[in-house]
Amino acid sequence: MAVHNADIAAIFEKIADLLEIEDANPFRVRAYRNAARLVQGLTHDLKAMVEAGEDLTELPGIGEDLAKKIIEMVTTGHCSFL
């Protein structure tokens, strides 16, 4: 299954919603919402970036945890967090 930026953004929004329901740290919730907005607005395809071995943490607001989730979604088609 091909995963597009919009799919990744939607999953990050869903994770943020779930974290909010669980009363998680507001900064963590905000990180997922910001990542969703960033991914949605990217002109580069994240799948191509992952396949090229680019360092996703160079994107503003994307840390190790979010980068690992993006790589997982691109390579497996799903996110184990959900």
N, C-alpha and C positions, 0 to 999 in steps of 0.2 A: 504494500500500500504506500503510495507516494504521500508524503507529508509536506504540506505547504506552510508558509509563514502564517497564514490566517488560522490554520489548524493549531499551530503551536501557541499562537496568541490566545485562542479560545481556551485551550487547556490551561494556560497560565491564569486566565480570568477565573476559570472554574476552581483551580487550586486556591486562588485568593478568596473566593467566596466560601469555600470549605474551611479555610483557616479562620476567616472572620466568624463563621458560625461556631467554631471551636474556641473562640476567644483567644486566638493566638496573638503573639506579639504584633502590635500594629505596624512596626517597621518591616516585619517579614511579609505581612499582607501587602503593604505598599510596594515592596520590592517586586512581588509577583505582578501587581497591577502595572507598575512602571515597565517591567519587562514585556508585558503583553502589549502595551502601547508602542514600545520601541520596536518589537518584532513586527507588529502590524504595519508600521511606517517604513520598514527597511526597503530599500530598493534592491538589495542583494538577496538572493535565495539562500536561506540558511542551510538547506540540503546541500547545495553546491559548496558552501563554505565548509561544512563538515567533511564532505567527500574530498575537498582539497587540503584538509588537515589544518585549516586556519584556526587560530587561537580565538575562540569566541569570547574569552574574558577581556579581549581588547575592545569589545563593544561596550559603550557606556551603560553601567548598571547591571551588567551580566558578570556575576561572580562564578566561582567554581561550581557551586550547587546548581545554579540555573544552567550553566554550560553543560553539565553532565545530563541534566534532564533533556536539554535540546538534542544532544547527541543520542540519547536513548530513544527519543521520539523519532528522530530521523532514521536510525538504524533498525528499530524494531516496529515502528508504527504505533506504539502506545507509550504510556507513562505509568510506571509501576506505582507511583504515588496515589493514583486514582483507583 
